[in-house]
Structure formats: C-alpha cells, structure tokens
Amino acid sequence: IQVYCFSCDLSKTLFEEIRASLNNNDEEDRSFWRPVLPWGGVFTIKAGRKALSCTPLYVKINLKNTCTIDGFLMILYVILRENQGFPRELAVFLGKQFVEYFLYLMDSCDYTTVKMLWIWDRMSRRQYRSEVRKTALEIDLFGNEHDNFTENLESLMSTMQESLCTNWSCPARFQEFIKTTINIRHLPHRDPIKSAVDLHFCPKLLLCSELGCDGLREFSQRVFCHGPPPFVILNMQQWKSEELSYVPYHLALCQHRYLLEGATLFNKEEHHYSAAFQIDGCWMHYDGLRSDNLILLHKPPELLLLSSLIYIRASDK
Ligand SMILES: [Zn+2]
C-alpha cells in the first residue's frame, strides 16, 4: 500500500520549508503555513499479532506539559539542519541512530513520535510522571526544561577544572571537577553574561573547603572534556532578567567563538516554556500552545524571562 503524506512535502526537509517560507513572507502573513511540533500529543500503539495473546494495558499514550522539551527539540532540529557536520558530532554523544531517527521524524512531521523518542531514548524514568488511565497511558512532562532536556545530553557540554591546594597536609590536595552543564549566575557588572561565562571558565584562587584545611586552592582554566561542542546551552534560570542590559551575540568560550542561535523563555505565571531562534538572521518565536505556533518576528526578541541561551560554534573559516 502506498501511503501519501498530504500534510508535508517530503522532497524538502522541514527546515528547507521554514526557510522558504521566510523568503516568501509578506507583511500580512507572518506565520509559518502549518503548525510545527504542537504541545502535547497522542501516540497510538500499533498492536501486532502478539498483542492478541495478551490483554494490552493501554493502546494510546497521551502526552501532557511537553513544553519542557518542545522548544529545545525545535532548536535542536534547526541547529542540526543548519550546520552540516553537527549531526555527525552530536552522534558521538547521543548515538548515530538517535540523531538520524530524530531528523527523519522531524522532517516527516511525526511530532508525537519525536517526543516519544526523546522520552524513551534520552530521559530517565524518574524524570517524568506516568499513569494508566482507562485504556491510555498518560505521560506528564510538567517540570523544568533543564531537568527534562539539558541534563540528557550526556557529556556534550562537559567541562573539567583541576585544582591544587597550597597546604601540603590538605586531605585532598589535588581535585578534578567535572560539570556537565553551564549555569550562569548573576553578577553585578557592566557586561554581565560575558563576565559570568568568563568567571565559569577562568582560573581562580579560593579558600580550600576541605575540613580542617586553611590552605588556598588554585583552580586551573576550565576546559571542555571532549573539545568545544557544536553548541552550548547556558542555564539562565538563576538570572535576574529584569537587570539584563543586553544579550551578547558572540561569546568566546575556551578560545572558540560562539554565536547566539536562540533562547528558551519561561513564563512563570503560566508555568510555560516557549522558544525563539533565528534562521538566516530572521528571528522566529515558537510556542507549541499557539495555533500558529511558529511566527516570524519583526525584530530580535527582547529575551526577557530567559530560561536558556543557546550558542552555536562559529565555523573556523
Ligand atoms: Zn586544602
């Protein structure tokens, strides 16, 4: 049986379609012509012959509160399609099969399956709530997008910093600290994001915190464990966005140049995440709950209520 997909044009990737719609956009219509990655989702389990032999517990999976992964899945897709070579690099961390299937599902507009892929392949069981209701399994992703997405990128952003205590009798003179995420704390400074990032990576001298030690601890420059990653996510949750003067478009991380690609935003009142990202310099806003969920913005977004900033590695050219 030949199956036709009327909702998507398989000769073009979803990314190419979005890019084409940016170029053909007129003033009246600033939304992409069809919904992309809508909030929630219903996944129907295809019962095979084996299913007849036992009573299935459920035949459907209902997804709830998926905004904690939706914005990032959208940005991840754009990053991978926009940068040749990034899928191969990400495959080292997440597996070749995962990356290929992810891109295939997004290009096929199979949005519920792409979320199921993330949930089953990347998330651990303790990261979401699930319960059986009548004939459906409900998976609720209510929570924090850093727990649900950023934490599940394996060692992609792992950085390491060594430290040595000046006190010879220190119980743990030499130490190695590995961090798998990059948290940005607010600093009272003129150029706060750059300073906070520099502080995260730079060598420093602190009082040793080992019990009974009064030495000084020298921290080396922090380095990426597996080389500079194709993209980095800065966790901005602890940032006071009302004090944010501007978001830098370029960042130097470990001697590599990174460019701002997008951001995820968090609305506290609604406990809802959305995302903004750019393609060819045009900024778009994505919100899975809206009916027109991908819209073109007239100007770069304000980037208030930040949850994350996403930077991609600039090519060496
Ligand atoms: Zn010490």
Boltz pocket constraint, residues with backbone or C-beta under 6 A from the ligand:
constraints:
  - pocket:
      binder: B
      contacts: [[A, 165], [A, 166], [A, 167], [A, 170], [A, 171], [A, 172], [A, 173], [A, 208], [A, 209], [A, 210], [A, 213], [A, 214], [A, 215], [A, 216], [A, 217]]
      max_distance: 6.0
